[in-house]
Amino acid sequence: MANSEPSDVLIVGGGIAGLSLTLQLPGNARITLIAKAALDEGASLYAQSSIAAVLDEGRDSLAAHIEDTLRAGAGLCHRQAVEHVIRHGPDATRWLIAQGVPFSREDGPDGAARYHLTREGGHSHRRVFHAEDATGRAIVGALQNRVRSQSHITVLEECIAVDLISRAKLGQGGPDRCVGLYVLDKTAGTVRTLAARHMVLATGGAAKVYLYTSNPDTSTGDGIAMAWRAGCRVANMEFIQFHPTCLYHPLTKSFLISGAVRGEGGVLRRPNGERFMPRHDPRAELAPRDIVARAPSISR
């Protein structure tokens, strides 16, 4: 293992999940945060307009948000998990606001400023908080600034996690548990060994196993593979999101067209100008993403 003093917590992944956890751990903990590229690179950065939460139950309700989510999940959602996430969503959103995330505002009917809420597919109300149309960038920027200002947090960028180190791999007896991590330092070109008392994988998904995806090049499933090799259970791998509205070109990366465009009245048409979503769902372009994604292939 490394000769340096082990971190109390080693977090692998510099997206919103990793950054948020880093900021919510005790201030007296020695924390190391690892990012495989620059800290402001990754899937979180490219999220454009979607944080749905009900902060004003006079205009919306938690019950409606829950039912919308279950309906969009087409019977595959775990109701208890859905209820937990949505009931805690308002507090999580307020926490982001307290960290300095500049969600877009507008003047209300009384002239007072309020948050501008938009609507996206699957939602029956306007409940989507956004920062213009670059919400991920705004959140990552605010959280990154807070993380970099904390003296008890060490940030290691351009470091690719290679494998978890467990007691069993070291030939140690007793209950098996992770005690560290091998990382490839891309800048130095060397493999480093980091020790830690606690490990957290916040490494995102594996969408880059597909040739065409709106996800960035960093979404390569490293954390899932490391967890599997360490003996963790892996489930629900079939749930990979394909965004239904991308600007496709065969010679370059697909460019995401935000779902907020449909939420604000944008319609989908074929090259001949024909609109096709109304025949597939009464919500038309406001149907959930899975329905919108499948519609072109079944409406020829």
KEZALO-684366 format. One record per residue: residue in three letters; x, y, z of N, C-alpha, C in turn. Coordinates in steps of 0.2 Angstrom, whole numbers, plus 5000, padded with zeros to 4 digits. Layout:
% residues N
ALAXYZXYZXYZ...
This chain:
% residues 300
MET500449945000500050005000500450065000ALA500150124999500550184999500850205006ASN501350235005501750255012501350315015SER501050355011500650415014500150395019GLU499950445023499350435027498750425023PRO498350365025497750355021497250405022SER496850415017496250465017495750435021ASP495350475025494750445028494250425023VAL494150465018493650445013494050455006LEU493950405001494250414995493650414990ILE493450464986492950464982493150464975VAL492950414971493150414964492550434960GLY492650494956492150524952492050594954GLY492150644949492150714950491450744947GLY490950704946490350734944489950764950ILE489250774949488850804954488850754960ALA488750694959488750644964489350654969GLY489950644966490550644970490650714973LEU490550764969490650834972490150844978SER489550824977489050834983489150804989LEU489350734988489550694994490150724997THR490650744994491250774996491050835001LEU490650874999490450935003490050925009GLN489650865009489250845014489550805020LEU490150785019490550745024490850795029PRO490950765035491250805040491850845038GLY491950905041492450945039493150925042ASN493150885047493750855050493950795047ALA493650775041493850715038494350725032ARG494850685032495350695026495050655020ILE494850695015494550675009494950685003THR494950634999495250634992494750624987LEU494750664982494250664976494650654970ILE494450594966494850584960494350594954ALA494650624949494250634943494750614937LYS494450574932494850544927495050594922ALA494750654922494950704917494950764922ALA494850824919494850884923494250884927LEU494250914933493650914937493050944934ASP493050984929492451014926492350974919GLU492550914919492350874913491950814915GLY491550784911491150724913490350734911ALA489950684912489250684910488950744914SER489050754920488650804924488750874920LEU489250884918489350954914488950964909TYR488750914905488350914899487550914900ALA487350904906486650904908486350974907GLN485850974903485651044901485051074905SER484551044906483951074909483551044914SER483750984917483350944921483550934928ILE483250974932483150954940482450964942ALA482150914942481350924944481250914951ALA480950964954480750964961480251004963VAL479850994968479251024970479351064976LEU479451134975479651174981479051214983ASP478551224978477951264980477351214979GLU477051184984476551144983475851184982GLY475851244982475251284979475151284972ARG475751274968475751264961475851194958ASP476051154963476151084961476051034967SER476250974966476250934972476650874972LEU476950854978477350794978477050734975ALA476350724977475950664974475950664967ALA475850724963475850724956476550714953HIS477050734956477750714954477850644954ILE477650614960477750544961477350504955GLU476750524954476350484949476650494942ASP476850554941477150564934477750524933THR478150514938478750474938478550404937LEU478150374941477950304940477650294933ARG477250334931476950324924477450324919ALA477950374919478550374915478950314915GLY478950284921479350224922479050154919ALA478450164917478150104913478150044917GLY478050054924477949994928478549964930LEU479149994929479849964931480150004937CYS479750054939480050094945479950054952HIS480350064956480250044963479950094967ARG479250094968478850144971479250174977GLN479450134982479750164988480350204986ALA480750184981481350224979481150294976VAL480650294972480350354969480050404974GLU479750374979479450424984479950454988HIS480550414990481050434994481450494990VAL481550484984481950534980481550594979ILE480950594977480450654976480350684982ARG480250654988480050684994480750724997HIS481350694995481950734997482150784992GLY481850784986482050824981482050894983PRO481550924986481550994988482151014992ASP482350974997482850995001483550984998ALA483650944993484250934989484250994985THR483751014982483751074978483951144982ARG483651144987483851204992484551204994TRP484851144995485551134996485951164991LEU485751144984486151164979486151244978ILE485551274980485451344980485951374985ALA485951344991486451364996487151364994GLN487351314990488051314987488151364982GLY487651404980487851454975487651434968VAL487251384967487051364960486551424957PRO486651454952486251514950485651494945PHE485151454948484551434944484251504941SER483951494935483651554932483051574936ARG482951644935482351674939481951714934GLU481351734936480951774932480551814937ASP480251874934479751914938479051874939GLY478851864945478151844945477651894944PRO476951874945476451914944476451974948ASP476751964954476752024959477352064958GLY477752044953478352084952478952054956ALA478852014961479451984964479751924960ALA480451924961480851874957480651804960ARG480651754956480551684958480851644953TYR480951584954481351534950480951524944HIS481251524938480851504932480851434931LEU480251404931480251334930479951314923THR480251264920480051244914479751174914ARG479551144909479251084909479551034903GLU479650974905479950924900479450864900GLY479650814895479250764894479050714900GLY478450694901478250654906478050694912HIS478150764912477950804918477250834917SER476850834922476150864921476150934923HIS476750964926476751024929477451054927ARG477551124928478151154927478551144934ARG479051104934479351094940480151084939VAL480351104933481051084931481451154932PHE481951154937482351204938482951204933HIS483151254931483751264926484151324927ALA484751324924485151384924485251394917GLU484851434914484751444907484651374903ASP485151354899485051294896485751254897ALA486051274903486751244904486751224912THR486251194914486151174921486751134924GLY486951084920487451044923488151084924ARG488251124919488851164920488851214926ALA488251244927488151294932488251254939ILE487951194940488051154946488751134947VAL489051104942489751084943490151134945GLY490051194941490451254943490451274950ALA489851284953489751304960489951254965LEU489851184963490151134968490851134968GLN491151134962491851134961492251194965ASN491951254964492251304968492251294975ARG491651264978491651254985492151204987VAL492251144983492651094985493451114985ARG493551154980494251184979494451234985SER493951254988494051304994494151275000GLN494051205001494151175007494851145008SER495151155013495851135015495851055016HIS495351025018495350955020495250915014ILE495150945008494950905002495550904998THR495750854995496250844990495950824984VAL496050864979495750844972496350814967LEU496250754965496750734960496350724953GLU496650764948496350764942496750724937GLU496450714931496850674926497050604929CYS496750574933496950514936496350454935ILE496550404932496050354930496050294935ALA495550284938495550224943495650164939VAL496050124942496250054938495949994942ASP495949994948495649934952495649954959LEU495149924962495149924970495649884973ILE495849894979496349854982495949824989SER495849764989495549734995496049694999ARG495749685005496149645010496349575007ALA495849545003495949475000496549484995LYS496549534991497049544986497749554989LEU497749574995498449584998498649525002GLY498149475002498349415006498249425013GLN497849475015497749485022497149445025GLY497149415031496549385034496049425036GLY495549395039494949435042494449445036PRO493949485038493349505033493649545028ASP493449525022493749565016493349635015ARG493749685014493549755013494049785008CYS493749845005494249885001494649925006VAL495249935004495749975008496150025004GLY496050024997496350074993496250064986LEU496650104982496450104975497150114971TYR497150084965497750094960497450144955VAL497850194954497550244949498150264944LEU497950274938498450294933498450374933ASP499050394935499150474934499350484927LYS498850514923498950524916499550574915THR499550624919500050674918500750654919ALA500850614925501550584926501650524922GLY501150484920501250424917501450364921THR501250374927501350324932500750294936VAL500750234939500250214943500350224950ARG499850254953499950274960499550224965THR499750214971499350174976499050224981LEU498450224982498150264987497750224992ALA497850244998497550205004496950245007ALA496450215009495850245012495550205016ARG495250235021494850195026494150185024HIS493850225019493250215016493250235009MET492950195005492950204998492250224995VAL492150264990491550284987491650284980LEU491250244976491250244969490650294966ALA490850344963490350394960490550404953THR490550354949490950354943490450354937GLY489850354938489350364932489250304928GLY489050314922488750254918489250224913ALA489050184908489450154904489150164896ALA488850214895488550224889489050224883LYS489650234884490150234878490250164876VAL489950114879490050054875489650044869TYR489250094868488850104862489250154857LEU489150144851489450184846489250254846TYR488550264846488250324846487850344853THR488050394856487750414862487950494863SER487450524867487550594869488050604875ASN488250544878488650544884489350564882PRO489750594886490450604885490950544885ASP491550554882491950504882492150474889THR492050504894492250484901491750424903SER491150414900490650374903490850304900THR491350274903491550204901491450144906GLY491150154911490950104915491550074920ASP492050114921492650094925492350074932GLY491950114935491750104942491350034943ILE490950024938490549964938490949904937ALA491449904933491949854932492349834938MET492549894941492949884947492549854953ALA491949874954491549854959491349774958TRP491249754952491149684950491749644952ARG492349664950492949624951493049624959ALA492749674963492849674970492349634973GLY491849604970491349564973490649594974CYS490649654972489949694973489449664968ARG488849664970488249654965488149704960VAL488049684954487849734949487149724946ALA486749774946486049754943485849814939ASN485349804935484949854931485449884926MET485849844923486349864918486049884911GLU485349854911485049864904484749934904PHE484749974909484450044909485050094907ILE485050104901485550154898485050204894GLN485150264896484750314893485050334886PHE484550334881484650364875484250424874HIS484550484873484150544873483850544866PRO483150554865482850554859482950614854THR483250664856483350724852484050744852CYS484450714847485150734846485250754839LEU485650804838485850824831486450774829TYR486250724824486650674822487050694816HIS487750674816488150674810488650614811PRO488650574805489050514805489850524807LEU490050584806490850604806491050644812THR490550654817490650694823490250674828LYS490350694834489950674840489250704840SER488750664842488050684842488050744847PHE487550794845487450854849486750854852LEU486750854859486150854862485650914861ILE485050904859484550954859484150954865SER484150994870483850994876483050974876GLY482850924880482150914881481750974883ALA482051024885481651084887481351114880VAL481651104875481451134869480751104867ARG480651034868479951014868479551034873GLY479751044879479351074885479151144883GLU479451174879479251244878478851254871GLY478651194868478251194862478551174856GLY479151154856479551124850479151064848VAL479151044842478850984839479350954835LEU479250884834479650844830479350824823ARG479750834818479450824811479950784807ARG479650744802480050704798480350754793PRO480850734788481150774783480550804779ASN480050774778479550804773479050854777GLY479150864784478850914787478250884791GLU478150814791477550784794477750774802ARG477250794806477350784813477050714815PHE477450684819477250614820477150594827MET477250634832477150614839476450604841PRO475950644839475350644841474950574840ARG475250534835474850474834475150414838HIS475650434842475950384847475750394854ASP475650454856475450464863475050534863PRO474550534868474150594868474550654871ARG475150644874475550694876475950724871ALA475950684865476350704859477150714861GLU477450774860478150784861478250784868LEU477750794873477850794880477850724883ALA477850674879477850604881478550594884PRO478650544888479250524891479750504886ARG480450504887480950494882480950434879ASP480750374883480750314880480250304874ILE479650334875479150334870479350384864VAL479650434865479850484860480450444856ALA480950414859481450384856481250324851ARG480750284853480550234849480050254843ALA479750314844479250334839479450334832PRO480050364830480150364823480250294820SER480450244824480550184821479950144820ILE479450164823478750124822478250164818SER478450224815477950264812478050274805ARG478550234802478650234795478050214791
